[in-house]
Amino acid sequence: MKTISAKSENGDFDKFTNFMRRLVAVPHSEIKAKLHAEKIAKKRKAKPSASRDSGAKS
């Protein structure tokens, strides 16, 4: 039976801790700006072109 060493457990915990520190360190304003940019990009894609939206019913 193989046991997991305490060293590998600490290594995994340290990796997780470091990841969470970097994640939490991102400023809210930066996240909000990126979300706003994505929202604008999606609106541009969703708009139908004038040639397709003639208003005529078939």
C-alpha distance matrix in Angstrom:
0.0 3.8 6.5 10.0 12.6 15.9 17.8 16.8 17.4 20.8 21.6 21.2 23.3 25.8 26.2 26.8 29.2 31.1 31.5 32.8 35.2 36.7 37.0 38.8 41.0 42.8 46.3 47.4 50.5 48.6 46.6 49.8 51.7 49.2 49.2 53.0 53.2 51.0 53.2 56.3 54.9 54.0 57.5 59.1 57.1 58.0 61.8 63.6 66.1 69.8 70.5 68.1 69.3 73.0 73.4 75.0 73.9 73.8
3.8 0.0 3.8 6.7 9.3 12.8 14.3 13.2 14.1 17.5 18.0 17.9 20.1 22.4 22.8 23.7 26.0 27.7 28.2 29.8 32.0 33.4 33.9 35.8 37.8 39.6 43.2 44.4 47.5 45.6 43.7 47.0 48.8 46.3 46.5 50.3 50.4 48.3 50.7 53.7 52.3 51.6 55.2 56.6 54.8 55.9 59.6 61.5 63.9 67.6 68.4 66.1 67.3 71.0 71.6 73.3 72.3 72.3
6.5 3.8 0.0 3.8 6.3 9.3 11.5 10.7 11.2 14.3 15.5 15.5 17.2 19.6 20.5 21.2 23.2 25.2 26.0 27.2 29.3 31.0 31.6 33.2 35.2 37.3 40.8 42.1 45.3 43.5 41.7 45.0 47.0 44.7 44.9 48.7 48.9 47.0 49.3 52.4 51.2 50.6 54.1 55.7 54.1 55.1 58.8 60.9 63.3 67.0 68.0 65.8 66.9 70.6 71.1 73.0 72.1 72.3
10.0 6.7 3.8 0.0 3.8 6.6 8.4 7.1 7.5 10.8 11.7 11.7 13.6 15.9 16.7 17.6 19.6 21.4 22.3 23.6 25.6 27.2 28.0 29.6 31.5 33.6 37.1 38.5 41.7 39.9 38.2 41.5 43.4 41.2 41.5 45.3 45.5 43.8 46.1 49.2 48.0 47.6 51.0 52.6 51.1 52.2 55.9 58.1 60.5 64.2 65.3 63.2 64.2 67.9 68.4 70.5 69.7 70.0
12.6 9.3 6.3 3.8 0.0 3.8 5.3 5.7 6.8 9.0 10.2 11.3 12.9 14.5 15.9 17.3 18.7 20.4 21.8 23.3 24.8 26.5 27.7 29.2 30.7 33.1 36.6 38.3 41.4 39.6 38.3 41.7 43.5 41.5 42.1 45.8 46.0 44.5 47.0 49.9 48.8 48.7 52.1 53.6 52.3 53.6 57.2 59.6 61.8 65.5 66.7 64.8 65.7 69.5 70.1 72.3 71.7 72.1
15.9 12.8 9.3 6.6 3.8 0.0 3.8 5.6 5.1 6.2 8.6 10.0 10.5 12.1 14.2 15.4 16.2 18.1 19.9 21.0 22.2 24.3 25.6 26.7 28.2 30.9 34.2 35.9 39.1 37.6 36.3 39.7 41.7 39.9 40.5 44.1 44.6 43.3 45.7 48.6 47.8 47.8 51.1 52.7 51.6 52.9 56.4 59.0 61.2 64.9 66.3 64.4 65.2 69.0 69.5 71.8 71.3 72.0
17.8 14.3 11.5 8.4 5.3 3.8 0.0 3.8 5.5 5.2 6.2 8.8 9.9 10.4 12.3 14.3 15.1 16.3 18.3 19.9 20.8 22.6 24.3 25.6 26.8 29.4 32.8 34.8 37.8 36.0 35.0 38.6 40.2 38.4 39.3 42.9 43.1 42.0 44.6 47.3 46.4 46.6 50.0 51.3 50.4 51.9 55.3 57.9 60.0 63.6 65.0 63.3 64.2 68.0 68.7 71.1 70.7 71.4
16.8 13.2 10.7 7.1 5.7 5.6 3.8 0.0 3.8 5.4 4.9 6.2 8.6 9.7 10.5 12.4 14.1 15.2 16.5 18.4 19.9 21.2 22.6 24.3 25.7 27.9 31.5 33.3 36.3 34.3 33.1 36.6 38.2 36.2 37.0 40.6 40.7 39.3 42.0 44.7 43.6 43.7 47.2 48.5 47.3 48.8 52.3 54.8 56.9 60.5 61.8 60.0 61.0 64.8 65.5 67.8 67.4 67.9
17.4 14.1 11.2 7.5 6.8 5.1 5.5 3.8 0.0 3.8 5.4 5.2 6.2 8.6 10.0 10.7 12.2 14.2 15.4 16.6 18.3 20.2 21.1 22.5 24.3 26.6 30.0 31.6 34.8 33.1 31.7 35.1 37.0 35.1 35.6 39.3 39.7 38.3 40.7 43.7 42.8 42.7 46.0 47.6 46.6 47.8 51.3 53.9 56.2 59.8 61.2 59.3 60.1 63.9 64.4 66.8 66.3 66.9
20.8 17.5 14.3 10.8 9.0 6.2 5.2 5.4 3.8 0.0 3.8 5.4 5.0 5.9 8.5 9.7 10.1 11.9 14.0 15.1 16.1 18.2 19.6 20.7 22.1 24.8 28.1 30.0 33.1 31.6 30.5 33.9 35.8 34.1 34.9 38.5 38.9 37.9 40.3 43.1 42.5 42.7 45.9 47.4 46.7 48.0 51.4 54.1 56.4 59.9 61.5 59.8 60.5 64.3 64.9 67.4 67.1 67.9
21.6 18.0 15.5 11.7 10.2 8.6 6.2 4.9 5.4 3.8 0.0 3.8 5.4 5.1 6.2 8.6 9.8 10.5 12.3 14.2 15.3 16.6 18.3 20.0 21.1 23.4 26.9 29.0 31.9 30.0 29.0 32.6 34.1 32.3 33.3 36.8 37.0 35.9 38.6 41.2 40.3 40.7 44.0 45.3 44.5 46.0 49.4 52.1 54.1 57.7 59.2 57.6 58.5 62.3 63.0 65.5 65.3 66.0
21.2 17.9 15.5 11.7 11.3 10.0 8.8 6.2 5.2 5.4 3.8 0.0 3.8 5.4 5.1 6.2 8.6 9.9 10.6 12.4 14.3 15.6 16.5 18.4 20.0 22.0 25.6 27.3 30.3 28.4 27.0 30.5 32.2 30.2 30.9 34.5 34.8 33.4 35.9 38.8 37.9 37.9 41.3 42.8 41.8 43.2 46.6 49.2 51.4 55.0 56.5 54.7 55.5 59.3 60.0 62.4 62.1 62.8
23.3 20.1 17.2 13.6 12.9 10.5 9.9 8.6 6.2 5.0 5.4 3.8 0.0 3.8 5.4 5.1 6.0 8.5 9.8 10.5 12.2 14.3 15.2 16.3 18.1 20.6 23.9 25.5 28.7 27.2 25.9 29.2 31.2 29.6 30.2 33.8 34.4 33.2 35.5 38.5 37.9 38.0 41.2 42.8 42.1 43.4 46.7 49.5 51.8 55.4 57.0 55.3 55.9 59.7 60.2 62.7 62.4 63.4
25.8 22.4 19.6 15.9 14.5 12.1 10.4 9.7 8.6 5.9 5.1 5.4 3.8 0.0 3.8 5.4 5.0 6.0 8.5 9.8 10.4 12.3 14.1 15.3 16.4 19.0 22.4 24.5 27.4 25.8 25.0 28.5 30.1 28.6 29.7 33.1 33.5 32.8 35.3 38.0 37.4 37.9 41.0 42.5 42.0 43.5 46.7 49.6 51.7 55.2 56.9 55.4 56.0 59.8 60.5 63.1 63.1 64.1
26.2 22.8 20.5 16.7 15.9 14.2 12.3 10.5 10.0 8.5 6.2 5.1 5.4 3.8 0.0 3.8 5.5 5.2 6.1 8.7 10.0 10.8 12.3 14.3 15.4 17.5 21.1 23.1 25.9 23.9 22.9 26.5 27.9 26.1 27.2 30.7 30.8 29.9 32.6 35.2 34.4 34.8 38.1 39.4 38.8 40.4 43.6 46.4 48.4 52.0 53.6 52.1 52.9 56.7 57.4 60.0 60.0 60.9
26.8 23.7 21.2 17.6 17.3 15.4 14.3 12.4 10.7 9.7 8.6 6.2 5.1 5.4 3.8 0.0 3.8 5.5 5.1 6.2 8.6 10.0 10.4 12.2 14.1 16.1 19.5 21.1 24.1 22.5 21.0 24.5 26.3 24.6 25.2 28.8 29.3 28.2 30.6 33.5 32.9 33.1 36.2 37.8 37.2 38.5 41.8 44.7 46.9 50.4 52.2 50.5 51.1 54.9 55.4 58.0 57.9 58.9
29.2 26.0 23.2 19.6 18.7 16.2 15.1 14.1 12.2 10.1 9.8 8.6 6.0 5.0 5.5 3.8 0.0 3.8 5.4 5.2 6.2 8.7 9.8 10.6 12.2 14.9 18.0 19.9 23.0 21.7 20.7 24.0 26.0 24.8 25.6 28.9 29.7 29.1 31.3 34.1 33.9 34.3 37.2 38.9 38.6 39.9 43.1 46.1 48.4 51.7 53.7 52.2 52.6 56.3 56.8 59.6 59.6 60.8
31.1 27.7 25.2 21.4 20.4 18.1 16.3 15.2 14.2 11.9 10.5 9.9 8.5 6.0 5.2 5.5 3.8 0.0 3.8 5.5 5.1 6.3 8.6 10.1 10.6 13.1 16.5 18.9 21.6 19.9 19.4 22.9 24.4 23.1 24.4 27.7 28.1 27.7 30.2 32.7 32.3 33.1 36.1 37.5 37.3 38.9 42.0 45.0 47.0 50.4 52.3 51.0 51.5 55.3 56.0 58.8 59.0 60.3
31.5 28.2 26.0 22.3 21.8 19.9 18.3 16.5 15.4 14.0 12.3 10.6 9.8 8.5 6.1 5.1 5.4 3.8 0.0 3.8 5.5 5.3 6.2 8.7 9.9 11.5 15.1 17.0 19.8 17.8 16.8 20.4 21.9 20.2 21.3 24.8 25.1 24.4 26.9 29.5 29.0 29.6 32.7 34.1 33.8 35.4 38.5 41.5 43.5 46.9 48.8 47.4 48.0 51.7 52.4 55.2 55.3 56.5
32.8 29.8 27.2 23.6 23.3 21.0 19.9 18.4 16.6 15.1 14.2 12.4 10.5 9.8 8.7 6.2 5.2 5.5 3.8 0.0 3.8 5.4 4.9 6.0 8.4 10.4 13.6 15.0 18.2 16.9 15.6 18.9 21.0 19.8 20.4 23.8 24.7 24.1 26.2 29.0 29.0 29.4 32.2 34.0 33.9 35.1 38.2 41.3 43.6 46.9 49.0 47.5 47.7 51.5 52.0 54.8 54.9 56.3
35.2 32.0 29.3 25.6 24.8 22.2 20.8 19.9 18.3 16.1 15.3 14.3 12.2 10.4 10.0 8.6 6.2 5.1 5.5 3.8 0.0 3.8 5.5 5.3 6.0 9.1 12.1 14.3 17.2 16.1 15.6 18.9 20.7 20.0 21.2 24.2 25.1 25.0 27.2 29.7 29.9 30.7 33.4 35.0 35.2 36.7 39.5 42.8 44.8 48.0 50.3 49.0 49.2 52.9 53.5 56.5 56.8 58.3
36.7 33.4 31.0 27.2 26.5 24.3 22.6 21.2 20.2 18.2 16.6 15.6 14.3 12.3 10.8 10.0 8.7 6.3 5.3 5.4 3.8 0.0 3.8 5.6 5.1 6.9 10.5 13.0 15.5 13.6 13.4 17.0 18.2 17.2 18.8 21.8 22.3 22.3 24.8 27.1 27.0 28.1 30.8 32.2 32.4 34.1 36.9 40.1 42.0 45.2 47.4 46.3 46.6 50.3 51.1 54.1 54.5 56.0
37.0 33.9 31.6 28.0 27.7 25.6 24.3 22.6 21.1 19.6 18.3 16.5 15.2 14.1 12.3 10.4 9.8 8.6 6.2 4.9 5.5 3.8 0.0 3.8 5.4 5.9 9.4 10.9 13.8 12.1 10.9 14.4 16.2 15.0 16.0 19.2 20.0 19.7 21.9 24.5 24.6 25.3 28.0 29.6 29.8 31.2 34.1 37.3 39.4 42.7 44.9 43.6 43.8 47.5 48.1 51.1 51.4 52.9
38.8 35.8 33.2 29.6 29.2 26.7 25.6 24.3 22.5 20.7 20.0 18.4 16.3 15.3 14.3 12.2 10.6 10.1 8.7 6.0 5.3 5.6 3.8 0.0 3.8 5.5 7.9 9.3 12.6 12.0 11.1 14.0 16.3 15.9 16.7 19.6 20.9 21.0 22.8 25.4 26.0 26.7 29.1 30.9 31.4 32.6 35.3 38.7 40.9 44.0 46.4 45.2 45.1 48.8 49.1 52.3 52.6 54.3
41.0 37.8 35.2 31.5 30.7 28.2 26.8 25.7 24.3 22.1 21.1 20.0 18.1 16.4 15.4 14.1 12.2 10.6 9.9 8.4 6.0 5.1 5.4 3.8 0.0 3.8 6.2 9.0 11.6 10.7 11.0 14.1 15.6 15.6 17.2 19.6 20.6 21.3 23.3 25.4 26.1 27.3 29.6 31.1 31.9 33.4 35.8 39.3 41.2 44.2 46.7 45.8 45.7 49.3 49.9 53.1 53.8 55.5
42.8 39.6 37.3 33.6 33.1 30.9 29.4 27.9 26.6 24.8 23.4 22.0 20.6 19.0 17.5 16.1 14.9 13.1 11.5 10.4 9.1 6.9 5.9 5.5 3.8 0.0 3.8 6.5 8.6 7.0 7.4 10.6 11.9 11.8 13.5 16.0 16.8 17.6 19.7 21.7 22.3 23.6 25.9 27.3 28.2 29.7 32.1 35.6 37.4 40.4 42.9 42.1 42.0 45.6 46.3 49.5 50.2 52.0
46.3 43.2 40.8 37.1 36.6 34.2 32.8 31.5 30.0 28.1 26.9 25.6 23.9 22.4 21.1 19.5 18.0 16.5 15.1 13.6 12.1 10.5 9.4 7.9 6.2 3.8 0.0 3.8 5.4 5.4 6.7 8.8 10.2 11.3 12.9 14.6 15.9 17.3 18.9 20.6 21.9 23.4 25.1 26.7 28.0 29.4 31.4 35.1 36.9 39.6 42.4 41.6 41.3 44.8 45.4 48.7 49.6 51.6
47.4 44.4 42.1 38.5 38.3 35.9 34.8 33.3 31.6 30.0 29.0 27.3 25.5 24.5 23.1 21.1 19.9 18.9 17.0 15.0 14.3 13.0 10.9 9.3 9.0 6.5 3.8 0.0 3.8 5.4 5.2 6.1 8.6 10.1 10.6 12.2 14.3 15.5 16.5 18.5 20.1 21.2 22.7 24.7 26.1 27.1 29.1 32.8 34.8 37.5 40.3 39.5 38.9 42.4 42.7 46.1 46.8 49.0
50.5 47.5 45.3 41.7 41.4 39.1 37.8 36.3 34.8 33.1 31.9 30.3 28.7 27.4 25.9 24.1 23.0 21.6 19.8 18.2 17.2 15.5 13.8 12.6 11.6 8.6 5.4 3.8 0.0 3.8 5.5 5.1 6.1 8.7 9.9 10.4 12.3 14.3 15.2 16.5 18.4 20.0 21.1 22.8 24.6 25.8 27.4 31.2 32.9 35.4 38.3 37.8 37.2 40.6 41.0 44.5 45.6 47.8
48.6 45.6 43.5 39.9 39.6 37.6 36.0 34.3 33.1 31.6 30.0 28.4 27.2 25.8 23.9 22.5 21.7 19.9 17.8 16.9 16.1 13.6 12.1 12.0 10.7 7.0 5.4 5.4 3.8 0.0 3.8 5.5 5.2 6.4 8.7 10.0 10.8 12.6 14.4 15.7 16.8 18.7 20.3 21.6 23.1 24.7 26.6 30.2 31.8 34.5 37.2 36.7 36.5 39.9 40.7 44.0 45.1 47.1
46.6 43.7 41.7 38.2 38.3 36.3 35.0 33.1 31.7 30.5 29.0 27.0 25.9 25.0 22.9 21.0 20.7 19.4 16.8 15.6 15.6 13.4 10.9 11.1 11.0 7.4 6.7 5.2 5.5 3.8 0.0 3.8 5.5 5.3 6.3 8.7 10.0 10.8 12.4 14.5 15.6 16.7 18.7 20.4 21.5 22.8 25.0 28.6 30.5 33.4 36.1 35.2 34.9 38.5 39.0 42.3 43.1 45.0
49.8 47.0 45.0 41.5 41.7 39.7 38.6 36.6 35.1 33.9 32.6 30.5 29.2 28.5 26.5 24.5 24.0 22.9 20.4 18.9 18.9 17.0 14.4 14.0 14.1 10.6 8.8 6.1 5.1 5.5 3.8 0.0 3.8 5.5 5.1 6.1 8.6 9.9 10.5 12.4 14.3 15.4 16.7 18.6 20.2 21.2 23.0 26.8 28.8 31.4 34.3 33.4 32.8 36.3 36.7 40.1 40.9 43.1
51.7 48.8 47.0 43.4 43.5 41.7 40.2 38.2 37.0 35.8 34.1 32.2 31.2 30.1 27.9 26.3 26.0 24.4 21.9 21.0 20.7 18.2 16.2 16.3 15.6 11.9 10.2 8.6 6.1 5.2 5.5 3.8 0.0 3.8 5.5 5.1 6.2 8.7 9.9 10.7 12.4 14.4 15.5 16.8 18.7 20.2 21.7 25.4 27.0 29.6 32.5 32.0 31.6 35.0 35.7 39.1 40.3 42.4
49.2 46.3 44.7 41.2 41.5 39.9 38.4 36.2 35.1 34.1 32.3 30.2 29.6 28.6 26.1 24.6 24.8 23.1 20.2 19.8 20.0 17.2 15.0 15.9 15.6 11.8 11.3 10.1 8.7 6.4 5.3 5.5 3.8 0.0 3.8 5.4 5.1 6.3 8.6 10.0 10.6 12.4 14.4 15.6 16.8 18.5 20.6 24.1 25.7 28.6 31.2 30.5 30.5 34.0 34.9 38.1 39.1 41.0
49.2 46.5 44.9 41.5 42.1 40.5 39.3 37.0 35.6 34.9 33.3 30.9 30.2 29.7 27.2 25.2 25.6 24.4 21.3 20.4 21.2 18.8 16.0 16.7 17.2 13.5 12.9 10.6 9.9 8.7 6.3 5.1 5.5 3.8 0.0 3.8 5.4 5.1 6.2 8.8 9.9 10.6 12.5 14.5 15.5 16.6 18.8 22.4 24.5 27.4 30.1 29.0 28.7 32.3 32.8 36.0 36.8 38.8
53.0 50.3 48.7 45.3 45.8 44.1 42.9 40.6 39.3 38.5 36.8 34.5 33.8 33.1 30.7 28.8 28.9 27.7 24.8 23.8 24.2 21.8 19.2 19.6 19.6 16.0 14.6 12.2 10.4 10.0 8.7 6.1 5.1 5.4 3.8 0.0 3.8 5.4 5.1 6.3 8.7 10.0 10.8 12.6 14.5 15.5 17.1 20.8 22.7 25.3 28.2 27.5 26.9 30.3 30.8 34.2 35.3 37.5
53.2 50.4 48.9 45.5 46.0 44.6 43.1 40.7 39.7 38.9 37.0 34.8 34.4 33.5 30.8 29.3 29.7 28.1 25.1 24.7 25.1 22.3 20.0 20.9 20.6 16.8 15.9 14.3 12.3 10.8 10.0 8.6 6.2 5.1 5.4 3.8 0.0 3.8 5.4 5.2 6.2 8.7 10.0 10.8 12.6 14.4 16.0 19.5 21.0 23.8 26.5 26.0 25.8 29.3 30.3 33.6 34.8 36.8
51.0 48.3 47.0 43.8 44.5 43.3 42.0 39.3 38.3 37.9 35.9 33.4 33.2 32.8 29.9 28.2 29.1 27.7 24.4 24.1 25.0 22.3 19.7 21.0 21.3 17.6 17.3 15.5 14.3 12.6 10.8 9.9 8.7 6.3 5.1 5.4 3.8 0.0 3.8 5.5 5.0 6.2 8.7 10.0 10.7 12.3 14.6 18.0 19.9 23.0 25.4 24.5 24.5 28.2 29.0 32.1 33.1 34.8
53.2 50.7 49.3 46.1 47.0 45.7 44.6 42.0 40.7 40.3 38.6 35.9 35.5 35.3 32.6 30.6 31.3 30.2 26.9 26.2 27.2 24.8 21.9 22.8 23.3 19.7 18.9 16.5 15.2 14.4 12.4 10.5 9.9 8.6 6.2 5.1 5.4 3.8 0.0 3.8 5.5 5.2 6.3 8.8 10.1 10.7 12.7 16.3 18.6 21.4 24.1 23.0 22.5 26.1 26.6 29.9 30.7 32.8
56.3 53.7 52.4 49.2 49.9 48.6 47.3 44.7 43.7 43.1 41.2 38.8 38.5 38.0 35.2 33.5 34.1 32.7 29.5 29.0 29.7 27.1 24.5 25.4 25.4 21.7 20.6 18.5 16.5 15.7 14.5 12.4 10.7 10.0 8.8 6.3 5.2 5.5 3.8 0.0 3.8 5.4 5.1 6.3 8.8 10.0 11.0 14.7 16.4 19.0 21.9 21.3 20.9 24.3 25.1 28.5 29.8 31.9
54.9 52.3 51.2 48.0 48.8 47.8 46.4 43.6 42.8 42.5 40.3 37.9 37.9 37.4 34.4 32.9 33.9 32.3 29.0 29.0 29.9 27.0 24.6 26.0 26.1 22.3 21.9 20.1 18.4 16.8 15.6 14.3 12.4 10.6 9.9 8.7 6.2 5.0 5.5 3.8 0.0 3.8 5.5 5.2 6.4 8.8 10.4 13.7 15.2 18.2 20.6 20.0 20.2 23.7 25.0 28.1 29.3 31.1
54.0 51.6 50.6 47.6 48.7 47.8 46.6 43.7 42.7 42.7 40.7 37.9 38.0 37.9 34.8 33.1 34.3 33.1 29.6 29.4 30.7 28.1 25.3 26.7 27.3 23.6 23.4 21.2 20.0 18.7 16.7 15.4 14.4 12.4 10.6 10.0 8.7 6.2 5.2 5.4 3.8 0.0 3.8 5.4 5.1 6.2 8.9 12.1 14.4 17.6 19.8 18.5 18.6 22.3 23.1 26.1 26.9 28.6
57.5 55.2 54.1 51.0 52.1 51.1 50.0 47.2 46.0 45.9 44.0 41.3 41.2 41.0 38.1 36.2 37.2 36.1 32.7 32.2 33.4 30.8 28.0 29.1 29.6 25.9 25.1 22.7 21.1 20.3 18.7 16.7 15.5 14.4 12.5 10.8 10.0 8.7 6.3 5.1 5.5 3.8 0.0 3.8 5.4 5.1 6.4 10.1 12.5 15.2 17.9 16.8 16.2 19.8 20.5 23.7 24.8 26.9
59.1 56.6 55.7 52.6 53.6 52.7 51.3 48.5 47.6 47.4 45.3 42.8 42.8 42.5 39.4 37.8 38.9 37.5 34.1 34.0 35.0 32.2 29.6 30.9 31.1 27.3 26.7 24.7 22.8 21.6 20.4 18.6 16.8 15.6 14.5 12.6 10.8 10.0 8.8 6.3 5.2 5.4 3.8 0.0 3.8 5.6 5.6 8.9 10.2 13.1 15.7 15.2 15.2 18.6 20.0 23.1 24.6 26.5
57.1 54.8 54.1 51.1 52.3 51.6 50.4 47.3 46.6 46.7 44.5 41.8 42.1 42.0 38.8 37.2 38.6 37.3 33.8 33.9 35.2 32.4 29.8 31.4 31.9 28.2 28.0 26.1 24.6 23.1 21.5 20.2 18.7 16.8 15.5 14.5 12.6 10.7 10.1 8.8 6.4 5.1 5.4 3.8 0.0 3.8 5.7 8.0 9.7 13.3 15.1 14.0 14.6 18.2 19.7 22.4 23.5 25.0
58.0 55.9 55.1 52.2 53.6 52.9 51.9 48.8 47.8 48.0 46.0 43.2 43.4 43.5 40.4 38.5 39.9 38.9 35.4 35.1 36.7 34.1 31.2 32.6 33.4 29.7 29.4 27.1 25.8 24.7 22.8 21.2 20.2 18.5 16.6 15.5 14.4 12.3 10.7 10.0 8.8 6.2 5.1 5.6 3.8 0.0 3.8 6.3 9.3 12.5 14.5 12.7 12.6 16.4 17.2 20.0 20.8 22.5
61.8 59.6 58.8 55.9 57.2 56.4 55.3 52.3 51.3 51.4 49.4 46.6 46.7 46.7 43.6 41.8 43.1 42.0 38.5 38.2 39.5 36.9 34.1 35.3 35.8 32.1 31.4 29.1 27.4 26.6 25.0 23.0 21.7 20.6 18.8 17.1 16.0 14.6 12.7 11.0 10.4 8.9 6.4 5.6 5.7 3.8 0.0 3.8 6.4 9.1 11.7 10.5 9.9 13.5 14.6 17.7 19.0 21.1
63.6 61.5 60.9 58.1 59.6 59.0 57.9 54.8 53.9 54.1 52.1 49.2 49.5 49.6 46.4 44.7 46.1 45.0 41.5 41.3 42.8 40.1 37.3 38.7 39.3 35.6 35.1 32.8 31.2 30.2 28.6 26.8 25.4 24.1 22.4 20.8 19.5 18.0 16.3 14.7 13.7 12.1 10.1 8.9 8.0 6.3 3.8 0.0 3.8 6.5 8.4 6.7 6.6 10.3 11.8 14.5 15.9 17.7
66.1 63.9 63.3 60.5 61.8 61.2 60.0 56.9 56.2 56.4 54.1 51.4 51.8 51.7 48.4 46.9 48.4 47.0 43.5 43.6 44.8 42.0 39.4 40.9 41.2 37.4 36.9 34.8 32.9 31.8 30.5 28.8 27.0 25.7 24.5 22.7 21.0 19.9 18.6 16.4 15.2 14.4 12.5 10.2 9.7 9.3 6.4 3.8 0.0 3.8 5.5 5.6 6.5 9.4 11.9 14.4 16.5 18.0
69.8 67.6 67.0 64.2 65.5 64.9 63.6 60.5 59.8 59.9 57.7 55.0 55.4 55.2 52.0 50.4 51.7 50.4 46.9 46.9 48.0 45.2 42.7 44.0 44.2 40.4 39.6 37.5 35.4 34.5 33.4 31.4 29.6 28.6 27.4 25.3 23.8 23.0 21.4 19.0 18.2 17.6 15.2 13.1 13.3 12.5 9.1 6.5 3.8 0.0 3.8 5.5 5.2 6.8 9.6 12.2 15.0 16.9
70.5 68.4 68.0 65.3 66.7 66.3 65.0 61.8 61.2 61.5 59.2 56.5 57.0 56.9 53.6 52.2 53.7 52.3 48.8 49.0 50.3 47.4 44.9 46.4 46.7 42.9 42.4 40.3 38.3 37.2 36.1 34.3 32.5 31.2 30.1 28.2 26.5 25.4 24.1 21.9 20.6 19.8 17.9 15.7 15.1 14.5 11.7 8.4 5.5 3.8 0.0 3.8 5.6 6.2 9.8 11.2 13.9 15.1
68.1 66.1 65.8 63.2 64.8 64.4 63.3 60.0 59.3 59.8 57.6 54.7 55.3 55.4 52.1 50.5 52.2 51.0 47.4 47.5 49.0 46.3 43.6 45.2 45.8 42.1 41.6 39.5 37.8 36.7 35.2 33.4 32.0 30.5 29.0 27.5 26.0 24.5 23.0 21.3 20.0 18.5 16.8 15.2 14.0 12.7 10.5 6.7 5.6 5.5 3.8 0.0 3.8 5.8 8.6 9.9 11.7 12.8
69.3 67.3 66.9 64.2 65.7 65.2 64.2 61.0 60.1 60.5 58.5 55.5 55.9 56.0 52.9 51.1 52.6 51.5 48.0 47.7 49.2 46.6 43.8 45.1 45.7 42.0 41.3 38.9 37.2 36.5 34.9 32.8 31.6 30.5 28.7 26.9 25.8 24.5 22.5 20.9 20.2 18.6 16.2 15.2 14.6 12.6 9.9 6.6 6.5 5.2 5.6 3.8 0.0 3.8 5.6 8.1 10.2 12.3
73.0 71.0 70.6 67.9 69.5 69.0 68.0 64.8 63.9 64.3 62.3 59.3 59.7 59.8 56.7 54.9 56.3 55.3 51.7 51.5 52.9 50.3 47.5 48.8 49.3 45.6 44.8 42.4 40.6 39.9 38.5 36.3 35.0 34.0 32.3 30.3 29.3 28.2 26.1 24.3 23.7 22.3 19.8 18.6 18.2 16.4 13.5 10.3 9.4 6.8 6.2 5.8 3.8 0.0 3.8 5.5 8.6 10.9
73.4 71.6 71.1 68.4 70.1 69.5 68.7 65.5 64.4 64.9 63.0 60.0 60.2 60.5 57.4 55.4 56.8 56.0 52.4 52.0 53.5 51.1 48.1 49.1 49.9 46.3 45.4 42.7 41.0 40.7 39.0 36.7 35.7 34.9 32.8 30.8 30.3 29.0 26.6 25.1 25.0 23.1 20.5 20.0 19.7 17.2 14.6 11.8 11.9 9.6 9.8 8.6 5.6 3.8 0.0 3.8 6.5 9.7
75.0 73.3 73.0 70.5 72.3 71.8 71.1 67.8 66.8 67.4 65.5 62.4 62.7 63.1 60.0 58.0 59.6 58.8 55.2 54.8 56.5 54.1 51.1 52.3 53.1 49.5 48.7 46.1 44.5 44.0 42.3 40.1 39.1 38.1 36.0 34.2 33.6 32.1 29.9 28.5 28.1 26.1 23.7 23.1 22.4 20.0 17.7 14.5 14.4 12.2 11.2 9.9 8.1 5.5 3.8 0.0 3.8 6.5
73.9 72.3 72.1 69.7 71.7 71.3 70.7 67.4 66.3 67.1 65.3 62.1 62.4 63.1 60.0 57.9 59.6 59.0 55.3 54.9 56.8 54.5 51.4 52.6 53.8 50.2 49.6 46.8 45.6 45.1 43.1 40.9 40.3 39.1 36.8 35.3 34.8 33.1 30.7 29.8 29.3 26.9 24.8 24.6 23.5 20.8 19.0 15.9 16.5 15.0 13.9 11.7 10.2 8.6 6.5 3.8 0.0 3.8
73.8 72.3 72.3 70.0 72.1 72.0 71.4 67.9 66.9 67.9 66.0 62.8 63.4 64.1 60.9 58.9 60.8 60.3 56.5 56.3 58.3 56.0 52.9 54.3 55.5 52.0 51.6 49.0 47.8 47.1 45.0 43.1 42.4 41.0 38.8 37.5 36.8 34.8 32.8 31.9 31.1 28.6 26.9 26.5 25.0 22.5 21.1 17.7 18.0 16.9 15.1 12.8 12.3 10.9 9.7 6.5 3.8 0.0
